[in-house]
Amino acid sequence: MRYRRANIPGATYFFTVNLADRKSNLLTEEIDLLRNAMRKIRQSHPFDILAMVVLPDHLHAICRLPEGDADFPLRWSLIKAAFSRALPKTELIRHSRKMKRERGIWQRRYWEHQIRNDDDLDKHVAYVHFNPVKHGYVASAVDWPYSSIHREIAKGNIAEGWGYCDQGTIHE
């Protein structure tokens, strides 16, 4: 089946990529393997990561592709494959996946959205950084270790106290 995807060279995209087992914590347990896979693919197929957060069972990323390049599907395929190959084969693999020589680690599809303008980018960056709070993993975005928020705070782009939740009230 062919999916309609944005195809704008050099564009910026927001992605959500999920594990097949949404109860798993594989991404945070094996964060170094994920980082190595991303680093490896960025060397051969460059892209900039503007914002990213890794949660136990999914990740969100905002990536900008190089001028003249729109092939984010190849990049995600390679990242997923590199991460999967680094893991021992312990997961349950359904027959349909075996027939396609796939592992049972990732959901086949992912969500992508082309960032339209600076306001859209700002909203998606905030969504990425606030996601661990939204899911209840931490009370403050800065407390989640697997987030680009730390880089942005160090650069002075985000205040350290940004994005905490106190008794149901969100503070920005």
DRENVEXMI-184829 format. One record per residue: residue number from 1; x, y negated, z negated of N, C-alpha, C, CB in turn. Coordinates in steps of 0.1 Angstrom, whole numbers, plus 5000, padded with zeros to 4 digits. Glycine has a CB too. Layout:
+------+------+------+------+------+------+------+------+------+------+------+------+------+
: resi :  n.X :  n.Y :  n.Z : ca.X : ca.Y : ca.Z :  c.X :  c.Y :  c.Z : cb.X : cb.Y : cb.Z :
+------+------+------+------+------+------+------+------+------+------+------+------+------+
:  NUM :    X :    Y :    Z :    X :    Y :    Z :    X :    Y :    Z :    X :    Y :    Z :
...
+------+------+------+------+------+------+------+------+------+------+------+------+------+
//
This chain:
+------+------+------+------+------+------+------+------+------+------+------+------+------+
: resi :  n.X :  n.Y :  n.Z : ca.X : ca.Y : ca.Z :  c.X :  c.Y :  c.Z : cb.X : cb.Y : cb.Z :
+------+------+------+------+------+------+------+------+------+------+------+------+------+
:    1 : 5008 : 5012 : 5000 : 5000 : 5000 : 5000 : 5009 : 4988 : 5000 : 4990 : 5000 : 4988 :
:    2 : 5005 : 4978 : 5008 : 5013 : 4965 : 5009 : 5006 : 4955 : 5000 : 5015 : 4961 : 5023 :
:    3 : 5013 : 4948 : 4992 : 5008 : 4938 : 4983 : 5012 : 4924 : 4989 : 5012 : 4939 : 4969 :
:    4 : 5003 : 4915 : 4988 : 5006 : 4901 : 4992 : 5014 : 4894 : 4981 : 4993 : 4893 : 4995 :
:    5 : 5026 : 4891 : 4985 : 5035 : 4884 : 4976 : 5040 : 4871 : 4982 : 5047 : 4893 : 4972 :
:    6 : 5043 : 4862 : 4973 : 5049 : 4850 : 4978 : 5062 : 4853 : 4985 : 5051 : 4840 : 4966 :
:    7 : 5066 : 4845 : 4995 : 5077 : 4848 : 5003 : 5084 : 4835 : 5007 : 5074 : 4856 : 5015 :
:    8 : 5088 : 4827 : 4997 : 5094 : 4814 : 4999 : 5109 : 4815 : 4995 : 5087 : 4803 : 4991 :
:    9 : 5118 : 4814 : 5005 : 5132 : 4814 : 5001 : 5136 : 4803 : 4992 : 5141 : 4813 : 5014 :
:   10 : 5144 : 4806 : 4982 : 5150 : 4796 : 4973 : 5140 : 4791 : 4963 : 5154 : 4784 : 4981 :
:   11 : 5128 : 4798 : 4962 : 5118 : 4793 : 4953 : 5120 : 4798 : 4938 : 5104 : 4798 : 4957 :
:   12 : 5112 : 4793 : 4929 : 5113 : 4797 : 4915 : 5100 : 4805 : 4912 : 5114 : 4785 : 4906 :
:   13 : 5102 : 4816 : 4905 : 5091 : 4825 : 4902 : 5091 : 4829 : 4887 : 5092 : 4838 : 4911 :
:   14 : 5078 : 4831 : 4882 : 5076 : 4837 : 4869 : 5072 : 4851 : 4871 : 5064 : 4829 : 4861 :
:   15 : 5078 : 4860 : 4863 : 5076 : 4874 : 4864 : 5072 : 4880 : 4850 : 5088 : 4882 : 4869 :
:   16 : 5063 : 4890 : 4851 : 5060 : 4899 : 4839 : 5063 : 4913 : 4844 : 5046 : 4897 : 4833 :
:   17 : 5072 : 4920 : 4837 : 5075 : 4934 : 4841 : 5073 : 4942 : 4828 : 5090 : 4935 : 4846 :
:   18 : 5065 : 4953 : 4830 : 5061 : 4962 : 4819 : 5067 : 4976 : 4820 : 5046 : 4963 : 4818 :
:   19 : 5069 : 4982 : 4808 : 5072 : 4996 : 4807 : 5059 : 5004 : 4810 : 5078 : 4999 : 4793 :
:   20 : 5061 : 5016 : 4814 : 5049 : 5025 : 4817 : 5042 : 5028 : 4803 : 5053 : 5038 : 4824 :
:   21 : 5050 : 5030 : 4793 : 5045 : 5033 : 4780 : 5045 : 5020 : 4772 : 5054 : 5044 : 4772 :
:   22 : 5033 : 5014 : 4771 : 5032 : 5001 : 4764 : 5033 : 5002 : 4749 : 5018 : 4995 : 4768 :
:   23 : 5035 : 5014 : 4744 : 5037 : 5015 : 4729 : 5052 : 5017 : 4726 : 5029 : 5027 : 4724 :
:   24 : 5060 : 5017 : 4737 : 5074 : 5019 : 4736 : 5081 : 5006 : 4731 : 5080 : 5024 : 4749 :
:   25 : 5093 : 5008 : 4725 : 5102 : 4997 : 4722 : 5115 : 4998 : 4728 : 5104 : 4995 : 4706 :
:   26 : 5115 : 5005 : 4740 : 5127 : 5008 : 4747 : 5135 : 4996 : 4751 : 5124 : 5016 : 4759 :
:   27 : 5128 : 4985 : 4755 : 5136 : 4973 : 4760 : 5144 : 4967 : 4750 : 5126 : 4963 : 4766 :
:   28 : 5139 : 4966 : 4738 : 5147 : 4960 : 4727 : 5157 : 4970 : 4721 : 5138 : 4954 : 4716 :
:   29 : 5153 : 4983 : 4721 : 5162 : 4993 : 4716 : 5174 : 4994 : 4725 : 5155 : 5007 : 4715 :
:   30 : 5172 : 4992 : 4737 : 5183 : 4994 : 4747 : 5186 : 4980 : 4754 : 5179 : 5004 : 4758 :
:   31 : 5186 : 4970 : 4746 : 5188 : 4956 : 4752 : 5201 : 4955 : 4759 : 5187 : 4946 : 4741 :
:   32 : 5212 : 4961 : 4754 : 5225 : 4960 : 4761 : 5224 : 4967 : 4775 : 5236 : 4967 : 4752 :
:   33 : 5217 : 4978 : 4776 : 5216 : 4984 : 4789 : 5208 : 4975 : 4799 : 5209 : 4998 : 4788 :
:   34 : 5198 : 4969 : 4794 : 5190 : 4960 : 4802 : 5199 : 4948 : 4806 : 5177 : 4955 : 4795 :
:   35 : 5206 : 4942 : 4797 : 5215 : 4931 : 4800 : 5225 : 4935 : 4811 : 5222 : 4926 : 4787 :
:   36 : 5231 : 4947 : 4809 : 5241 : 4952 : 4819 : 5235 : 4953 : 4833 : 5247 : 4965 : 4814 :
:   37 : 5223 : 4959 : 4833 : 5216 : 4961 : 4846 : 5213 : 4947 : 4853 : 5203 : 4968 : 4844 :
:   38 : 5209 : 4937 : 4845 : 5206 : 4924 : 4850 : 5219 : 4918 : 4855 : 5200 : 4915 : 4840 :
:   39 : 5229 : 4919 : 4847 : 5243 : 4913 : 4851 : 5248 : 4919 : 4864 : 5253 : 4915 : 4840 :
:   40 : 5247 : 4932 : 4865 : 5252 : 4940 : 4877 : 5244 : 4935 : 4889 : 5250 : 4955 : 4875 :
:   41 : 5231 : 4934 : 4889 : 5223 : 4931 : 4900 : 5225 : 4916 : 4904 : 5208 : 4933 : 4898 :
:   42 : 5227 : 4907 : 4894 : 5230 : 4893 : 4897 : 5243 : 4891 : 4904 : 5229 : 4885 : 4884 :
:   43 : 5252 : 4900 : 4902 : 5265 : 4899 : 4909 : 5264 : 4902 : 4923 : 5276 : 4909 : 4902 :
:   44 : 5256 : 4912 : 4927 : 5255 : 4916 : 4941 : 5243 : 4909 : 4948 : 5252 : 4931 : 4942 :
:   45 : 5233 : 4905 : 4940 : 5221 : 4898 : 4946 : 5218 : 4886 : 4936 : 5209 : 4907 : 4947 :
:   46 : 5225 : 4875 : 4938 : 5225 : 4864 : 4928 : 5211 : 4858 : 4927 : 5234 : 4853 : 4933 :
:   47 : 5208 : 4853 : 4915 : 5196 : 4845 : 4911 : 5199 : 4838 : 4898 : 5183 : 4854 : 4911 :
:   48 : 5192 : 4827 : 4895 : 5193 : 4820 : 4883 : 5182 : 4824 : 4874 : 5194 : 4805 : 4885 :
:   49 : 5185 : 4826 : 4861 : 5174 : 4829 : 4851 : 5172 : 4816 : 4844 : 5178 : 4841 : 4841 :
:   50 : 5161 : 4809 : 4846 : 5158 : 4797 : 4839 : 5152 : 4799 : 4825 : 5148 : 4789 : 4847 :
:   51 : 5145 : 4810 : 4823 : 5140 : 4813 : 4810 : 5137 : 4828 : 4810 : 5127 : 4805 : 4806 :
:   52 : 5138 : 4835 : 4798 : 5135 : 4849 : 4798 : 5133 : 4853 : 4783 : 5147 : 4857 : 4804 :
:   53 : 5124 : 4862 : 4781 : 5122 : 4868 : 4768 : 5120 : 4883 : 4770 : 5110 : 4862 : 4761 :
:   54 : 5126 : 4891 : 4762 : 5125 : 4906 : 4763 : 5118 : 4910 : 4750 : 5139 : 4913 : 4764 :
:   55 : 5106 : 4916 : 4752 : 5098 : 4922 : 4741 : 5100 : 4937 : 4741 : 5083 : 4918 : 4741 :
:   56 : 5095 : 4944 : 4731 : 5098 : 4959 : 4731 : 5093 : 4966 : 4744 : 5091 : 4965 : 4719 :
:   57 : 5081 : 4962 : 4749 : 5075 : 4970 : 4760 : 5074 : 4962 : 4773 : 5062 : 4974 : 4756 :
:   58 : 5078 : 4949 : 4773 : 5077 : 4941 : 4786 : 5086 : 4929 : 4785 : 5062 : 4936 : 4788 :
:   59 : 5088 : 4923 : 4796 : 5096 : 4911 : 4796 : 5090 : 4901 : 4805 : 5111 : 4914 : 4801 :
:   60 : 5093 : 4888 : 4802 : 5089 : 4877 : 4811 : 5102 : 4870 : 4815 : 5079 : 4867 : 4803 :
:   61 : 5102 : 4866 : 4828 : 5114 : 4859 : 4833 : 5110 : 4848 : 4843 : 5124 : 4869 : 4839 :
:   62 : 5117 : 4837 : 4843 : 5115 : 4827 : 4853 : 5129 : 4827 : 4860 : 5111 : 4813 : 4847 :
:   63 : 5128 : 4830 : 4873 : 5140 : 4831 : 4881 : 5139 : 4822 : 4894 : 5143 : 4846 : 4885 :
:   64 : 5151 : 4817 : 4897 : 5152 : 4809 : 4909 : 5161 : 4816 : 4919 : 5157 : 4794 : 4907 :
:   65 : 5156 : 4818 : 4931 : 5164 : 4825 : 4941 : 5173 : 4816 : 4949 : 5155 : 4833 : 4951 :
:   66 : 5183 : 4821 : 4955 : 5192 : 4812 : 4963 : 5185 : 4807 : 4975 : 5205 : 4819 : 4966 :
:   67 : 5190 : 4796 : 4980 : 5185 : 4790 : 4993 : 5185 : 4801 : 5004 : 5193 : 4778 : 4997 :
:   68 : 5175 : 4802 : 5011 : 5174 : 4812 : 5022 : 5171 : 4826 : 5018 : 5187 : 4812 : 5029 :
:   69 : 5168 : 4828 : 5006 : 5166 : 4842 : 5001 : 5153 : 4842 : 4993 : 5178 : 4847 : 4991 :
:   70 : 5144 : 4852 : 4997 : 5131 : 4853 : 4991 : 5129 : 4868 : 4985 : 5120 : 4850 : 5000 :
:   71 : 5140 : 4876 : 4985 : 5138 : 4890 : 4982 : 5139 : 4893 : 4967 : 5148 : 4898 : 4990 :
:   72 : 5129 : 4888 : 4960 : 5128 : 4892 : 4946 : 5123 : 4907 : 4944 : 5119 : 4883 : 4938 :
:   73 : 5115 : 4913 : 4953 : 5112 : 4927 : 4951 : 5124 : 4936 : 4951 : 5102 : 4931 : 4962 :
:   74 : 5134 : 4933 : 4960 : 5146 : 4941 : 4960 : 5153 : 4940 : 4946 : 5155 : 4937 : 4971 :
:   75 : 5154 : 4928 : 4941 : 5161 : 4925 : 4928 : 5154 : 4933 : 4917 : 5161 : 4911 : 4925 :
:   76 : 5141 : 4932 : 4916 : 5134 : 4940 : 4905 : 5136 : 4955 : 4907 : 5120 : 4936 : 4904 :
:   77 : 5135 : 4959 : 4919 : 5137 : 4974 : 4921 : 5151 : 4978 : 4917 : 5135 : 4977 : 4936 :
:   78 : 5161 : 4970 : 4920 : 5175 : 4974 : 4916 : 5177 : 4973 : 4901 : 5184 : 4965 : 4924 :
:   79 : 5171 : 4963 : 4895 : 5172 : 4961 : 4880 : 5166 : 4973 : 4873 : 5166 : 4948 : 4876 :
:   80 : 5153 : 4976 : 4877 : 5146 : 4987 : 4871 : 5154 : 5000 : 4873 : 5132 : 4989 : 4877 :
:   81 : 5159 : 5003 : 4885 : 5167 : 5015 : 4888 : 5180 : 5016 : 4880 : 5170 : 5016 : 4903 :
:   82 : 5187 : 5004 : 4879 : 5200 : 5004 : 4871 : 5197 : 5007 : 4857 : 5207 : 4991 : 4873 :
:   83 : 5187 : 5001 : 4851 : 5183 : 5003 : 4837 : 5179 : 5018 : 4835 : 5172 : 4994 : 4833 :
:   84 : 5171 : 5023 : 4844 : 5166 : 5037 : 4842 : 5177 : 5047 : 4844 : 5156 : 5040 : 4853 :
:   85 : 5187 : 5045 : 4853 : 5198 : 5054 : 4855 : 5207 : 5055 : 4843 : 5206 : 5050 : 4867 :
:   86 : 5207 : 5044 : 4835 : 5216 : 5043 : 4823 : 5210 : 5051 : 4811 : 5218 : 5029 : 4819 :
:   87 : 5197 : 5055 : 4812 : 5191 : 5062 : 4801 : 5190 : 5077 : 4803 : 5176 : 5057 : 4800 :
:   88 : 5191 : 5085 : 4793 : 5189 : 5099 : 4794 : 5175 : 5102 : 4799 : 5192 : 5107 : 4781 :
:   89 : 5173 : 5113 : 4806 : 5159 : 5117 : 4811 : 5152 : 5124 : 4800 : 5161 : 5125 : 4824 :
:   90 : 5145 : 5116 : 4792 : 5137 : 5122 : 4781 : 5122 : 5119 : 4782 : 5142 : 5118 : 4767 :
:   91 : 5118 : 5110 : 4791 : 5104 : 5106 : 4792 : 5096 : 5117 : 4800 : 5103 : 5092 : 4799 :
:   92 : 5083 : 5116 : 4798 : 5074 : 5125 : 4805 : 5073 : 5119 : 4819 : 5060 : 5126 : 4798 :
:   93 : 5075 : 5127 : 4829 : 5074 : 5122 : 4843 : 5062 : 5129 : 4850 : 5087 : 5125 : 4851 :
:   94 : 5052 : 5122 : 4854 : 5040 : 5127 : 4860 : 5044 : 5133 : 4874 : 5029 : 5117 : 4861 :
:   95 : 5036 : 5142 : 4878 : 5038 : 5148 : 4891 : 5039 : 5138 : 4903 : 5027 : 5159 : 4894 :
:   96 : 5030 : 5128 : 4903 : 5030 : 5118 : 4913 : 5043 : 5111 : 4914 : 5018 : 5108 : 4912 :
:   97 : 5049 : 5108 : 4902 : 5062 : 5101 : 4902 : 5073 : 5111 : 4906 : 5065 : 5096 : 4887 :
:   98 : 5072 : 5123 : 4902 : 5083 : 5133 : 4906 : 5083 : 5134 : 4921 : 5080 : 5147 : 4900 :
:   99 : 5071 : 5134 : 4928 : 5071 : 5136 : 4942 : 5077 : 5124 : 4949 : 5056 : 5136 : 4947 :
:  100 : 5078 : 5112 : 4943 : 5084 : 5100 : 4948 : 5098 : 5098 : 4942 : 5075 : 5088 : 4946 :
:  101 : 5103 : 5108 : 4935 : 5116 : 5107 : 4928 : 5117 : 5095 : 4919 : 5127 : 5107 : 4939 :
:  102 : 5107 : 5093 : 4912 : 5106 : 5081 : 4902 : 5107 : 5087 : 4888 : 5094 : 5073 : 4904 :
:  103 : 5112 : 5078 : 4879 : 5112 : 5081 : 4865 : 5099 : 5076 : 4859 : 5125 : 5074 : 4858 :
:  104 : 5096 : 5079 : 4847 : 5084 : 5074 : 4841 : 5086 : 5063 : 4831 : 5078 : 5086 : 4833 :
:  105 : 5096 : 5054 : 4834 : 5099 : 5043 : 4825 : 5092 : 5030 : 4827 : 5114 : 5041 : 4826 :
:  106 : 5091 : 5026 : 4840 : 5085 : 5013 : 4843 : 5071 : 5015 : 4850 : 5094 : 5005 : 4852 :
:  107 : 5063 : 5005 : 4848 : 5051 : 5004 : 4856 : 5056 : 5001 : 4870 : 5041 : 4993 : 4851 :
:  108 : 5049 : 5007 : 4880 : 5053 : 5005 : 4894 : 5053 : 4990 : 4898 : 5045 : 5013 : 4903 :
:  109 : 5042 : 4983 : 4894 : 5040 : 4970 : 4898 : 5045 : 4960 : 4887 : 5026 : 4967 : 4902 :
:  110 : 5045 : 4947 : 4891 : 5048 : 4937 : 4881 : 5040 : 4925 : 4886 : 5063 : 4934 : 4881 :
:  111 : 5039 : 4915 : 4877 : 5032 : 4903 : 4880 : 5042 : 4892 : 4884 : 5023 : 4898 : 4868 :
:  112 : 5039 : 4885 : 4895 : 5047 : 4874 : 4899 : 5039 : 4862 : 4902 : 5056 : 4877 : 4911 :
:  113 : 5044 : 4850 : 4900 : 5037 : 4837 : 4903 : 5048 : 4827 : 4907 : 5029 : 4832 : 4890 :
:  114 : 5046 : 4821 : 4919 : 5055 : 4811 : 4923 : 5052 : 4798 : 4916 : 5053 : 4809 : 4939 :
:  115 : 5063 : 4793 : 4910 : 5062 : 4780 : 4903 : 5060 : 4769 : 4913 : 5075 : 4778 : 4894 :
:  116 : 5050 : 4761 : 4911 : 5045 : 4751 : 4920 : 5052 : 4737 : 4919 : 5031 : 4749 : 4920 :
:  117 : 5055 : 4733 : 4906 : 5060 : 4720 : 4904 : 5066 : 4720 : 4890 : 5049 : 4709 : 4905 :
:  118 : 5071 : 4708 : 4885 : 5078 : 4707 : 4872 : 5068 : 4710 : 4861 : 5084 : 4693 : 4871 :
:  119 : 5056 : 4705 : 4862 : 5046 : 4708 : 4851 : 5043 : 4723 : 4850 : 5033 : 4700 : 4854 :
:  120 : 5042 : 4730 : 4861 : 5040 : 4744 : 4861 : 5052 : 4751 : 4855 : 5037 : 4749 : 4876 :
:  121 : 5064 : 4747 : 4858 : 5076 : 4752 : 4853 : 5076 : 4750 : 4838 : 5088 : 4746 : 4859 :
:  122 : 5073 : 4738 : 4833 : 5073 : 4736 : 4818 : 5063 : 4745 : 4811 : 5070 : 4721 : 4816 :
:  123 : 5052 : 4746 : 4817 : 5041 : 4755 : 4810 : 5046 : 4769 : 4810 : 5028 : 4754 : 4818 :
:  124 : 5052 : 4774 : 4820 : 5056 : 4788 : 4820 : 5069 : 4790 : 4811 : 5060 : 4792 : 4834 :
:  125 : 5078 : 4781 : 4810 : 5089 : 4782 : 4801 : 5084 : 4782 : 4787 : 5099 : 4770 : 4803 :
:  126 : 5074 : 4774 : 4783 : 5068 : 4774 : 4770 : 5062 : 4788 : 4767 : 5058 : 4763 : 4768 :
:  127 : 5055 : 4793 : 4777 : 5048 : 4806 : 4776 : 5058 : 4817 : 4773 : 5040 : 4809 : 4789 :
:  128 : 5069 : 4817 : 4781 : 5080 : 4827 : 4779 : 5085 : 4826 : 4765 : 5091 : 4824 : 4789 :
:  129 : 5089 : 4814 : 4760 : 5095 : 4813 : 4747 : 5086 : 4815 : 4736 : 5101 : 4799 : 4746 :
:  130 : 5073 : 4812 : 4737 : 5063 : 4814 : 4727 : 5058 : 4828 : 4726 : 5052 : 4804 : 4728 :
:  131 : 5061 : 4837 : 4736 : 5055 : 4850 : 4737 : 5057 : 4859 : 4725 : 5060 : 4857 : 4749 :
:  132 : 5069 : 4859 : 4719 : 5071 : 4867 : 4707 : 5062 : 4863 : 4695 : 5086 : 4867 : 4702 :
:  133 : 5059 : 4850 : 4694 : 5050 : 4845 : 4684 : 5036 : 4850 : 4687 : 5051 : 4830 : 4682 :
:  134 : 5032 : 4848 : 4699 : 5019 : 4852 : 4704 : 5016 : 4866 : 4701 : 5017 : 4850 : 4719 :
:  135 : 5026 : 4875 : 4702 : 5024 : 4889 : 4700 : 5026 : 4893 : 4685 : 5034 : 4897 : 4708 :
:  136 : 5029 : 4883 : 4677 : 5030 : 4886 : 4663 : 5043 : 4892 : 4658 : 5019 : 4895 : 4659 :
:  137 : 5054 : 4892 : 4666 : 5067 : 4897 : 4662 : 5074 : 4888 : 4653 : 5075 : 4900 : 4675 :
:  138 : 5072 : 4875 : 4654 : 5079 : 4865 : 4646 : 5069 : 4853 : 4644 : 5092 : 4860 : 4652 :
:  139 : 5072 : 4845 : 4633 : 5064 : 4834 : 4631 : 5069 : 4821 : 4638 : 5063 : 4831 : 4616 :
:  140 : 5081 : 4822 : 4642 : 5088 : 4811 : 4650 : 5095 : 4816 : 4662 : 5097 : 4803 : 4640 :
:  141 : 5094 : 4809 : 4673 : 5100 : 4814 : 4685 : 5115 : 4816 : 4684 : 5097 : 4804 : 4697 :
:  142 : 5122 : 4807 : 4676 : 5136 : 4808 : 4674 : 5140 : 4820 : 4667 : 5141 : 4795 : 4667 :
:  143 : 5131 : 4827 : 4660 : 5135 : 4839 : 4652 : 5136 : 4851 : 4661 : 5124 : 4841 : 4641 :
:  144 : 5131 : 4851 : 4673 : 5132 : 4862 : 4682 : 5146 : 4862 : 4689 : 5120 : 4862 : 4693 :
:  145 : 5154 : 4873 : 4687 : 5167 : 4873 : 4692 : 5169 : 4875 : 4707 : 5175 : 4884 : 4685 :
:  146 : 5159 : 4880 : 4714 : 5160 : 4884 : 4728 : 5153 : 4873 : 4737 : 5154 : 4898 : 4731 :
:  147 : 5157 : 4861 : 4735 : 5150 : 4850 : 4742 : 5160 : 4839 : 4747 : 5140 : 4844 : 4733 :
:  148 : 5158 : 4833 : 4758 : 5166 : 4823 : 4763 : 5164 : 4810 : 4755 : 5164 : 4820 : 4778 :
:  149 : 5155 : 4810 : 4746 : 5152 : 4798 : 4738 : 5165 : 4793 : 4731 : 5141 : 4800 : 4727 :
:  150 : 5173 : 4803 : 4727 : 5186 : 4799 : 4719 : 5195 : 4791 : 4728 : 5192 : 4812 : 4714 :
:  151 : 5196 : 4795 : 4741 : 5204 : 4788 : 4751 : 5199 : 4773 : 4752 : 5205 : 4795 : 4764 :
:  152 : 5186 : 4772 : 4753 : 5179 : 4759 : 4755 : 5181 : 4750 : 4743 : 5165 : 4761 : 4759 :
:  153 : 5180 : 4756 : 4731 : 5182 : 4748 : 4719 : 5197 : 4743 : 4718 : 5179 : 4757 : 4706 :
:  154 : 5206 : 4752 : 4722 : 5220 : 4748 : 4722 : 5223 : 4737 : 4732 : 5229 : 4761 : 4725 :
:  155 : 5216 : 4737 : 4743 : 5218 : 4726 : 4753 : 5210 : 4713 : 4749 : 5212 : 4731 : 4766 :
:  156 : 5202 : 4714 : 4739 : 5194 : 4703 : 4735 : 5181 : 4701 : 4742 : 5203 : 4690 : 4736 :
:  157 : 5177 : 4711 : 4750 : 5165 : 4710 : 4758 : 5152 : 4713 : 4750 : 5166 : 4719 : 4770 :
:  158 : 5154 : 4720 : 4739 : 5142 : 4723 : 4731 : 5146 : 4721 : 4716 : 5138 : 4738 : 4733 :
:  159 : 5137 : 4715 : 4708 : 5140 : 4713 : 4694 : 5140 : 4727 : 4687 : 5130 : 4703 : 4688 :
:  160 : 5149 : 4728 : 4677 : 5150 : 4741 : 4670 : 5137 : 4745 : 4663 : 5161 : 4740 : 4659 :
:  161 : 5129 : 4736 : 4658 : 5116 : 4739 : 4652 : 5105 : 4741 : 4661 : 5113 : 4728 : 4642 :
:  162 : 5107 : 4741 : 4674 : 5096 : 4742 : 4684 : 5090 : 4756 : 4683 : 5101 : 4740 : 4698 :
:  163 : 5077 : 4757 : 4684 : 5070 : 4770 : 4686 : 5069 : 4779 : 4674 : 5077 : 4777 : 4697 :
:  164 : 5063 : 4774 : 4664 : 5061 : 4783 : 4652 : 5046 : 4783 : 4649 : 5069 : 4779 : 4640 :
:  165 : 5042 : 4794 : 4643 : 5028 : 4795 : 4639 : 5026 : 4796 : 4624 : 5022 : 4808 : 4647 :
:  166 : 5018 : 4788 : 4619 : 5016 : 4787 : 4604 : 5001 : 4789 : 4601 : 5022 : 4774 : 4598 :
:  167 : 4997 : 4800 : 4596 : 4983 : 4803 : 4593 : 4974 : 4800 : 4605 : 4979 : 4795 : 4581 :
:  168 : 4978 : 4805 : 4616 : 4970 : 4804 : 4628 : 4971 : 4791 : 4636 : 4956 : 4806 : 4624 :
:  169 : 4979 : 4781 : 4630 : 4981 : 4768 : 4637 : 4994 : 4768 : 4644 : 4980 : 4756 : 4627 :
:  170 : 4994 : 4765 : 4657 : 5006 : 4765 : 4665 : 5012 : 4751 : 4665 : 5003 : 4769 : 4680 :
:  171 : 5025 : 4751 : 4662 : 5032 : 4738 : 4661 : 5043 : 4737 : 4672 : 5039 : 4736 : 4647 :
:  172 : 5042 : 4726 : 4680 : 5052 : 4725 : 4690 : 5060 : 4712 : 4688 : 5045 : 4724 : 4704 :
+------+------+------+------+------+------+------+------+------+------+------+------+------+
//
